[in-house]
Amino acid sequence: MSEPHDRSVVLSGVEHRFRARDGEVHALDRIDLALEPGEFLTLAGPSGCGKTTLLRLLAGFMEPSSGEITVGGRPVRGPGPERGVVFQQPTLFPWLDVRANVALGPRLRGAGKAERAATADRYLDLVGLHDVGHLRPYELSGGMQQRAQIARVLAADPDIVLMDEPYGALDALTRERLQDELLTLWRETGKTILFITHSVEEAVFLGTRVLVMSPRPGRIVLDEPARFSSDEAQVPPEELRALPAFTETVARVRGAIQHVEPPPRRAG
């Protein structure tokens, strides 16, 4: 794994509009945001508020109508190898086995056979899929496919990982297990992560910061610091989710989504 570069992400006055059948849609309105290297930023908000639009702009899949997005001080003009995207549904190549899918990024950047194999094994181990690397994606469960997709993105060694509701279609137990695995991966790799979710509890559990966006046109209406993803406390996940501080933060985030005055923070 390479050392992370200066990959701070800055959005300055970003707006986005697009044409639809019934006229122009104002998707995002004056987004100002800075994301520091190594942060785990979670993004929540009602359906249609522009969360995925924001991620697609950061990924370079499209350009904002106005404003600027920079990574490491350089304007984003399209996709780049420093940014990896984990989509809502797995996008593995069905004609390749799981190990070859994960090794694709190193292969495209010219890594030798031994390096590709070692990288694939490392990330398959990290996501707990080493024993199924010889299988094709369609032979895996949905949760395993998502883990393989995450391994493939990480094996390409981006500094920034953009995740668009990757656990939305999974059952609750699988979702919680993958949340724990993702935090372990983040701590071990030091990647910068932007994670979109509809689940308030998931946003608070994972994020070092939690953003809430308003209904369209999307604006940032809450930027809430969170400390629960830190490994300093060493609190088991089931106990962490029961902490008063956790439930209060969940209430603040949910209140922002529902346009309710959030409860005050406790002193200290």
C-alpha positions in Angstrom: 0.0 0.0 0.0 1.4 3.4 -0.9 1.5 6.2 1.5 -1.5 8.6 1.3 -0.7 11.8 -0.6 -2.2 15.3 0.1 -5.7 14.4 -1.0 -7.8 16.9 0.9 -11.1 17.4 -0.9 -12.7 20.8 -1.1 -16.0 21.8 -2.6 -16.5 25.6 -3.0 -19.9 26.9 -3.9 -20.9 23.8 -5.8 -24.3 23.9 -7.4 -25.8 21.4 -9.9 -28.8 21.6 -12.1 -30.0 19.2 -14.8 -32.7 18.9 -17.3 -35.6 16.5 -16.7 -38.8 15.8 -18.6 -40.8 18.3 -16.5 -38.1 21.1 -16.6 -34.9 22.0 -14.9 -34.1 20.3 -11.6 -32.0 22.2 -9.0 -30.2 19.3 -7.3 -27.5 21.0 -5.2 -27.3 24.5 -3.9 -24.1 26.2 -2.7 -22.3 23.3 -1.2 -19.1 24.3 0.7 -17.3 21.4 2.2 -13.7 20.4 3.2 -12.8 16.7 3.8 -9.4 16.1 5.3 -7.2 13.0 4.5 -8.1 10.1 6.7 -11.6 11.3 7.6 -14.6 9.0 7.5 -17.4 11.3 6.4 -21.0 9.9 6.4 -23.8 11.6 4.4 -27.5 11.2 5.3 -30.6 12.9 4.1 -34.1 12.2 2.6 -34.5 10.5 -0.8 -33.8 12.8 -3.7 -31.8 15.4 -1.7 -28.7 15.1 -4.0 -26.5 12.7 -2.0 -25.7 10.5 -5.0 -25.3 13.6 -7.2 -22.7 14.9 -4.8 -20.8 11.6 -4.9 -20.9 11.5 -8.7 -19.5 15.0 -8.9 -16.7 14.0 -6.5 -16.0 10.9 -8.6 -15.7 13.1 -11.7 -18.5 11.3 -13.5 -20.0 14.8 -14.2 -19.2 18.4 -13.6 -21.0 20.9 -11.3 -23.1 23.6 -12.9 -21.1 26.1 -10.9 -18.5 26.1 -8.2 -15.3 24.0 -8.0 -14.2 20.7 -6.6 -10.5 20.1 -5.9 -8.6 17.1 -4.7 -5.1 17.9 -3.4 -5.5 21.4 -4.7 -6.2 20.3 -8.2 -9.6 20.8 -9.9 -11.6 17.6 -10.6 -12.2 17.3 -14.3 -13.0 13.6 -14.5 -12.5 10.3 -12.8 -9.0 9.7 -11.3 -7.1 6.8 -9.8 -6.9 8.6 -6.4 -10.7 8.1 -6.2 -12.4 4.7 -6.0 -16.2 4.2 -6.1 -18.2 1.4 -4.4 -21.7 1.5 -5.9 -25.0 0.5 -4.4 -24.9 -2.8 -6.3 -21.8 -4.9 -6.9 -20.1 -4.2 -10.3 -17.9 -7.2 -10.5 -17.0 -8.7 -13.9 -18.9 -12.1 -14.1 -16.3 -13.6 -16.5 -13.5 -13.2 -13.9 -13.2 -15.1 -10.7 -13.2 -13.1 -7.4 -9.4 -13.0 -7.1 -9.0 -11.8 -10.7 -11.6 -9.1 -10.0 -9.7 -7.8 -7.0 -6.4 -8.0 -8.9 -7.7 -5.9 -11.8 -6.6 -2.5 -10.4 -3.0 -3.6 -9.9 -3.0 -5.2 -13.3 -4.2 -2.0 -15.0 -1.4 0.0 -13.3 1.2 -2.4 -14.7 2.0 -4.5 -11.6 3.7 -7.8 -12.1 2.0 -11.2 -11.6 3.5 -11.8 -8.2 2.5 -8.3 -7.0 -1.0 -8.7 -8.3 -1.4 -12.0 -6.5 0.0 -10.7 -3.3 -2.3 -7.6 -3.4 -5.4 -9.6 -4.2 -4.6 -12.0 -1.3 -4.1 -9.1 1.1 -7.4 -7.5 0.4 -9.3 -10.8 0.2 -7.9 -11.6 3.6 -9.0 -8.2 4.9 -12.6 -8.8 3.8 -12.7 -12.4 4.8 -13.0 -13.9 1.3 -9.6 -15.6 0.8 -11.3 -19.0 0.6 -13.6 -18.1 -2.2 -11.2 -16.2 -4.5 -11.5 -19.0 -7.1 -15.3 -18.6 -7.4 -17.2 -16.4 -9.9 -19.2 -13.5 -8.5 -22.5 -15.1 -9.2 -21.6 -17.9 -6.9 -21.4 -15.5 -3.9 -24.1 -14.1 -1.7 -25.0 -10.4 -2.0 -23.0 -9.5 1.1 -20.0 -11.4 -0.2 -20.2 -9.7 -3.5 -20.2 -6.3 -1.8 -17.1 -7.3 0.3 -15.4 -8.4 -3.0 -16.3 -5.0 -4.5 -14.8 -3.2 -1.6 -11.7 -5.4 -1.8 -11.4 -4.6 -5.5 -11.6 -0.8 -4.9 -9.1 -0.9 -2.1 -6.7 -3.1 -4.1 -6.5 -0.3 -6.7 -5.1 1.8 -3.9 -7.1 5.0 -4.1 -6.6 7.6 -1.4 -10.3 8.4 -1.4 -13.1 5.8 -1.3 -16.6 7.0 -2.3 -19.4 4.6 -1.2 -23.0 5.0 -2.4 -25.3 3.1 0.0 -23.3 -0.1 -0.4 -25.2 -1.9 2.4 -28.7 -0.7 1.6 -30.0 -4.0 0.2 -28.5 -6.3 2.9 -30.2 -7.9 5.9 -29.6 -6.3 9.3 -27.1 -8.8 10.6 -25.0 -8.8 7.4 -25.1 -5.0 7.4 -23.8 -4.8 11.0 -21.0 -7.3 10.3 -19.9 -5.3 7.2 -20.0 -2.1 9.1 -17.6 -3.6 11.6 -15.4 -4.9 8.8 -15.3 -1.5 7.1 -14.2 0.3 10.2 -11.4 -2.3 10.6 -10.3 -1.7 6.9 -10.4 2.1 7.4 -8.3 1.9 10.5 -5.8 -0.4 8.8 -5.5 1.5 5.5 -6.0 5.2 6.5 -8.2 5.8 3.5 -10.4 8.9 3.3 -14.0 7.6 3.0 -17.3 9.3 2.0 -20.2 7.0 2.8 -23.8 7.7 1.8 -26.5 6.0 3.7 -30.3 6.3 4.5 -29.7 4.8 8.0 -29.1 7.3 10.7 -27.7 4.7 13.1 -25.2 3.6 10.4 -24.1 7.2 9.7 -23.4 7.8 13.4 -21.7 4.5 14.0 -19.3 4.8 11.1 -18.6 8.5 10.6 -16.0 10.7 12.2 -18.3 13.4 10.9 -22.0 13.1 9.9 -23.5 15.5 7.3 -27.2 15.9 6.7 -28.5 17.3 3.5 -31.9 19.1 3.1 -34.5 18.2 0.6 -33.9 19.4 -3.0 -32.1 21.6 -3.7 -29.6 19.8 -1.4 -27.8 21.9 1.2 -25.8 20.9 4.2 -28.0 21.5 7.2 -25.9 19.7 9.8 -22.2 18.9 10.2 -22.0 16.8 13.3 -18.7 15.5 14.8 -18.8 11.9 15.9 -16.2 9.8 17.7 -17.8 6.4 17.7 -15.7 5.0 14.8 -12.5 5.7 16.7 -10.8 2.6 18.1 -9.6 4.5 21.2 -12.5 3.5 23.4 -12.4 -0.2 22.5 -16.1 -0.5 23.2 -17.9 -3.5 21.6 -20.3 -2.4 18.9 -23.4 -3.7 20.6 -22.5 -1.7 23.8 -21.5 1.3 21.8 -24.9 1.5 20.1 -26.5 1.6 23.6 -24.4 4.5 24.9 -26.4 7.6 25.8 -24.0 9.7 23.7 -24.7 7.5 20.7 -28.4 7.7 21.0 -28.3 11.4 21.5 -26.2 11.9 18.4 -28.6 9.7 16.5 -31.5 11.9 17.7 -29.7 15.1 16.6 -29.1 13.7 13.1 -32.6 12.3 12.8 -34.0 15.7 14.0 -32.0 17.5 11.3 -33.4 15.2 8.6 -36.9 15.6 9.9 -36.4 19.4 10.3 -36.9 19.1 14.1 -34.9 21.2 16.5 -32.2 18.8 17.7 -31.7 18.2 21.4 -28.8 20.1 23.0 -25.4 18.5 23.4 -24.5 17.5 26.9 -21.8 19.5 28.6 -18.4 17.9 28.4 
